[in-house]
Amino acid sequence: MTKHLQDTTTLYNGVKMPWLGLGVFKVEEGAEVVDAVRTAIRNGYRSIDTAAIYGNEEGVGEGIRLGMKDAGIAREDLFITSKVWNSDLGYESTLAAYETSLKKLGLDYLDLYLIHWPVEGKYKEAWRALETIYKEGRVKAIGVSNFHVHHLEDLMKDAEMKPMIDQIEFHPRLTQKELQAFCRENGIQMEAWSPLMQGQLLDHPVLKEIAERHQKSVAQVIIRWDLQNGVVTIPKSIKEHRIVENADVFNFELSADDMAKIDALNENFRVGPDPDNFDF
């Protein structure tokens, strides 16, 4: 099991990806995102997750450069993810979107590039573009986000390669067991966005009881639950003490009983849109 912040999982193509990273959804472009990314890297994080639609890729790029300098590390030591937005899904438009993201980030390559949402009739052409970028050696890994089992099955029917990652909404009230099992069977690494349910779980009595017993915060318990489920996770924070706290999860372990109690909180409840029913 993961022993420290820089521990990695190995994707099916052999690429190593950190189990824990920083997400920057809704982190404002400019000083806020620059500081968050820089702080995370300085404190040992090696994985940063952004997306074209977040509108903060330039700030993320700046934070990466400053963070690398602070930490005395090279680009190869980091794992950077971005995602193609729905309006750019299509073969040529996805290729162009990748270039735009690289330019904004100020990077030569990404470690992971994802299709952000499964827009019907569009994601297969976008996937073909991702396969092209991958075969040209210009991205280390490719994957999808917000894909249900049926989306993955549909994509894999015509794909040359299956996704390496499926990044989905995953937290104690939305455990997605069927999707978890499918990903495991197919060697697709699952990754959680909104692991803390945008803060809505931090007062949950069951989680508070477990946290108190382990002398940890509720956020740390949830992140640990993700990791023990074999799910990569990218909690978002802009405050240094939270960024540090979220990574302090490698010195305790949840028991089988703790894990079962947290699993039992599932209500199939989403804070984000359902991938079968979104209109953007």
N, C-alpha and C positions, 0 to 999 in steps of 0.2 A: 504494500500500500504506500501511498505518497508520504514521504518523510519530510520534505521541505518545499519551499515556494518554487524552486526551479525544477522540481521533478516533472517528468514528461510522460505522456502516453505516446505510443508509436502508432501512427495511422497506417492503414493497410499498405500504403506505398513506401513505408519505411521512414517517412518524415516524422520527426519528434515535435510534439506540441505540448507546451506547458499545461498542466491540469488547471491552473488558476491564472486568470488575467484580469485586466481592468477594462470594463465596458464604459463607453462614453456617450450613450444615448441620452439626449436632452442636456448634454453638457455644452454650455454656450461657447461658440467660436470666439477666439481671442484669448485673453489672459486666463480665463477660467479653465479652458481645456488644456492650454499650454502647461499651466501649473499642475493640473491633475496628472497628466501624462509624465511630466518631468519628475514629480514627486513619487509616482509609482515606480518608475525605473530606478530612481535613486534608492528606493527602499526594497529593491530586489525583484520587483515584477519584471518579467521578460515577455509578456504577451499583452498586446493592446488590440482592442476590437472597436472598429468604427464602421461607417457606412456612408455612401454618397449622400443619402437623404438626410443624414444628421447635420450636414452643412458645416462640419468642423474639421474636415480632413487637413486643411492648411495648418490649423492650430495643433492638431495631433502630430503632424510632421515636425513642426517647430519644437514641440515637447519632446519628441523622440531625439532630435539632434542635441538638445540641451541635456536630456537625461543620459544619453550615451556619454557625453562629455563628463558629466558629474560622476557617473559610475565607472568611467574608464573602460567601457566595453565597445565592441564593434557591432555593426549592423547584423552580422551573422548570429550574434548572441540573442537577437530579438525575434519574436514571432508576431507579425503584423497582419491583421485581417481587415478587409473592407468588403463591401457588398454592392452589387449592381441593382439600381432602383428599377421599379416596374416600368417606367416610361422608356427605359433604355433596353428593355428585353427584346432580343432579336439578334441575328448573327452579327451583322456589321455594327449595329448600334451598341452591342455588348462589348465588342472589341474596342470601339471608340471610348466607351465608358471606362474600361480598364485603364486606358492611356490617361484619361482625365484624372482618375483617382491617383495614379502614380505621380502625375505632374503636381497635383495639389499637395500630396504627401511629401513630395521631393525625394521619392525613392526610385530605385531601379527595378525593383520587383516586390511582389507581395508574397507572404508565406501562405496565405489562404485567401481565396476569393470566392464569395458566395452569391448565389441567386437569392435575393432578399425575400421574395414572396412567390408562390406558385400561381402566377397569372395564367389562366387557361389559354391554351393555344399559342402561348409565347415562350414558355420556359424551355421547351425542347430545342428551339433554335439558339436560345441563350446558352444552353448547356453545350451545344456543339461549339460555340465560341470559346467557352471555358476549356473544353477539351483541346482546342487548337492552341490556346495560350499555354496550356500545360505541356502539350507535346513539343512546343517550341522552347520549353525550359524557362519560360518567363514568369512562372508562378510555381511555388513548391507543392501546393495542394489546392484542390477545388471541392466545392460542396454546395449545400443548399441550406436554406433557412425557412422555417415554418412549413415544412412539407409533412403531410400526414402519410400513413402507410400507402394509401392508394396513389398519392402523387409520386412517391418513390418508385412504386411498382411500374407506374406508367412511364416514368422517365427512364427506368432501367431497361424497359422493353427495347428501346431504340438506341440507347447510349452505348458508346464504345467502352466506357468505364463507369463504374458506379460512384456516387458521391463519397468523399472521404469523411465528410462531416454533415450532420443535420443539426442546425442550431434552432432550438425551439423554446417556447415558453415552458418552463419547468420549475415547479416549486411544490411545497408540501400540499397545496390545495389543487394541484394539477400534475399528477405523477405520470400520466401517459404510459402506463405499463405495456400496453400492446405495441406502441411505437418503440419503447425501450427494447422489448424482446425482438422485434423485427430488425432493429439496428444491430443488436448484438449478433443475431444469426447471420447477418450480411456483412459483418465487419465494418459497419459505418459507425464512427464515433459520435455519440450524442453530446451536445453542448447546450447548456442552459442559459437563456437570457431571462432577465427579471427574476433571478433566483430568490430574491428577498421579497418578491411580489410588491415591488415599489414601496417597501416599508410597511405594508399592511399586515404583516405577520408578526411584527416585533413585540406585540403585546399579547400574543396567543398564550393562554394559560398552560397548555401542554408543553409548548416549546420553552416557556419560561421556567417550568419545573425542571425540565431536562438541563437547561442552561445553568440553573442555580446549582444543580447537583455536580456538574462538571466545572463549576466556577468559570463559566464562559458566557459570552453574550448570546442572545437568540440568533443574531446574524451569523456568528461563528458556528453555532450548532447546525444551522441550515446549510452553510457552505460545506461543513464536514459531512453532512448527510449526502449532499451532491457527490462529493469525492468518493465516499464509500459506496455509492451507487454506480461508480465508474462513469460519472458524467463530468465533463469539463465545465468549468463555470467562470463567469465574468461579471462579478458584482460591480456596480457603478458607485463611485463616490468622488466628491471633489475635496473632502476634508482630509488633511494628512493623517490625523489620528484614526479616522475610519479606514483609510487605505491600509494603514499598518495593522489595525485590528482585524480587518477582513482576511489578512494573510497569516494571522497567528492561529492557525488551525491544525498544525502538524504535530502538536505535543499532547493530543488526547484522542481517544477513539470512542465512538458511540457503540453501545452494546447492541446485540441482535434485538433485544427488547426495545431499546431506544428507537432503533431503525423502524421496527414494526409500528410503534406508537406514532411516529412521524408519517409513515406510509398511510396509516389509518385516517389521517386528516384530509385525504383526497376527497374533493367534491366535484372534480372536473370543472373547476371554476377558473375562468380566464380574466386577466386584467387587460390583455390585448385582444385584437380581433381574432375570430376563428378563421383559420386558413381555408375553410370551405365556404366562407361567407364574408368577404371583405370587398370594399368598393373603391379601391384606390390603385 
